[in-house]
Amino acid sequence: MDIKLIITLLIALAIIGGLAFYAGRLLFRLRKQEQQRLDNIQQRIARITQSIQTISMAVEQQQCNLSEGCIRLCNLLAGLPIANPPNYAELYPSVHELHNKVANLPTHDARKLLTPSERRGQDMQREEDEALLESKILLEVGQLKLFTISYGKLRI
């Protein structure tokens, strides 16, 4: 063979080898990055699950009022990063019902702008709603105390 052809082939092989090595490094980094992302999602699910269990226990032990607990629980359930989540409103209807009734009530500065009679009226309505749903909510938070989620259902 001609020396120029051999040198050209060696250069081509070196270039192809270099590109293959670079592509391999990129694939390795991509896999590592994807695994880290999945680990972060699993950690988030674990934190949310623990929060759901803790809030459920606090509601059950009356350390947290029903309205606040229901709002927190519904927001946590909605925030779980899983694919095809179950219909939590069907699984925990009373928790969601109270959440829907109180979620739009004004809080903090907006509540301060209400007249005292408006605040009393809202408080009375909220307390009435809580009283009507309390026994059902307590049953549901008893189930939520044991809440777990499968990592096989990660939202990707």
C-alpha positions in Angstrom: 0.0 0.0 0.0 0.9 3.5 -0.5 2.3 5.4 2.5 -0.2 8.3 2.0 -3.1 5.9 2.1 -1.8 4.3 5.3 -1.3 7.6 7.0 -4.8 8.8 5.9 -6.4 5.6 7.2 -4.5 6.0 10.6 -5.7 9.6 10.8 -9.3 8.5 10.0 -9.1 5.7 12.6 -7.8 8.2 15.2 -10.6 10.7 14.5 -13.2 7.9 14.6 -11.7 6.5 17.8 -11.7 10.0 19.4 -15.3 10.7 18.4 -16.4 7.3 19.7 -14.6 7.9 23.0 -16.2 11.4 23.3 -19.7 9.9 22.4 -19.2 7.3 25.1 -18.3 9.9 27.7 -21.4 11.9 26.8 -23.6 8.8 27.1 -22.1 8.0 30.5 -22.7 11.5 31.7 -26.2 11.4 30.4 -27.0 8.2 32.2 -25.5 9.5 35.4 -27.5 12.7 35.1 -30.7 10.7 34.5 -30.1 8.5 37.5 -29.5 11.6 39.6 -32.8 13.1 38.4 -34.6 9.9 39.3 -32.9 9.8 42.7 -34.1 13.4 43.3 -37.6 12.5 42.4 -37.6 9.6 44.8 -36.3 11.8 47.6 -39.0 14.3 46.9 -41.7 11.5 47.0 -40.2 10.3 50.3 -40.4 13.8 51.8 -43.9 14.4 50.5 -45.0 11.0 51.8 -43.5 11.7 55.2 -45.3 15.1 55.3 -48.6 13.5 54.4 -48.2 10.9 57.2 -47.1 13.6 59.7 -49.9 16.0 58.9 -52.4 13.1 59.0 -51.2 12.2 62.5 -51.4 15.8 63.6 -55.0 16.1 62.4 -55.9 12.9 64.0 -54.4 14.0 67.3 -56.1 17.4 67.0 -52.7 19.2 66.9 -53.7 20.7 63.5 -57.2 21.9 62.8 -59.2 20.1 60.1 -59.3 22.9 57.5 -55.6 23.5 57.6 -54.8 19.8 57.5 -57.1 19.2 54.6 -55.6 22.1 52.6 -52.1 20.8 53.3 -52.9 17.2 52.5 -54.7 18.0 49.2 -51.8 20.2 48.1 -49.2 17.5 49.0 -51.2 14.8 47.2 -51.5 16.9 44.1 -47.8 17.7 44.2 -46.7 14.1 44.1 -44.5 13.6 41.0 -46.0 10.3 39.8 -47.3 9.2 36.5 -51.1 8.4 36.4 -51.8 9.2 40.0 -55.0 7.8 41.5 -58.0 10.0 41.9 -57.3 11.2 45.4 -60.6 13.0 45.5 -62.4 9.7 45.2 -60.0 8.0 47.7 -60.4 10.7 50.3 -63.7 12.5 49.4 -64.2 14.2 52.8 -60.7 15.6 52.9 -61.2 17.0 49.4 -64.7 18.3 50.2 -63.5 20.4 53.1 -60.5 21.5 51.1 -62.8 22.7 48.3 -65.0 24.6 50.8 -62.2 26.4 52.6 -59.4 26.7 50.1 -60.6 30.0 48.7 -61.3 31.7 52.0 -59.1 34.8 52.5 -56.1 34.4 54.7 -53.5 36.7 56.3 -53.7 40.3 54.9 -56.9 39.6 52.9 -58.6 38.3 56.0 -57.6 41.4 57.9 -59.4 43.5 55.4 -62.7 41.8 56.2 -65.1 43.3 58.7 -65.3 41.5 62.0 -68.8 40.3 61.1 -67.6 38.9 57.8 -64.7 37.1 59.6 -67.2 35.6 62.2 -69.5 34.5 59.4 -66.7 32.7 57.6 -65.4 31.2 60.8 -68.9 29.9 61.7 -69.4 28.4 58.2 -65.9 26.8 58.3 -66.6 25.4 61.8 -69.9 24.1 60.6 -68.3 22.4 57.6 -65.6 20.9 59.8 -68.2 19.6 62.3 -70.2 17.9 59.5 -67.2 16.2 58.0 -65.1 15.6 61.1 -65.8 11.9 61.6 -65.3 11.1 58.0 -62.1 13.1 57.7 -60.7 11.4 60.8 -61.3 8.0 59.1 -59.5 9.2 56.0 -56.5 10.7 57.8 -56.2 7.4 59.6 -55.7 5.9 56.2 -53.4 8.7 55.1 -51.2 8.0 58.2 -50.1 4.8 56.4 -49.8 6.5 53.0 -47.1 5.1 50.7 -46.4 5.4 47.0 -44.6 3.1 44.6 -41.5 4.4 43.1 -42.4 2.5 39.9 -44.9 5.2 39.1 -42.5 8.2 38.7 -43.5 11.0 36.5 -40.9 11.3 33.9 
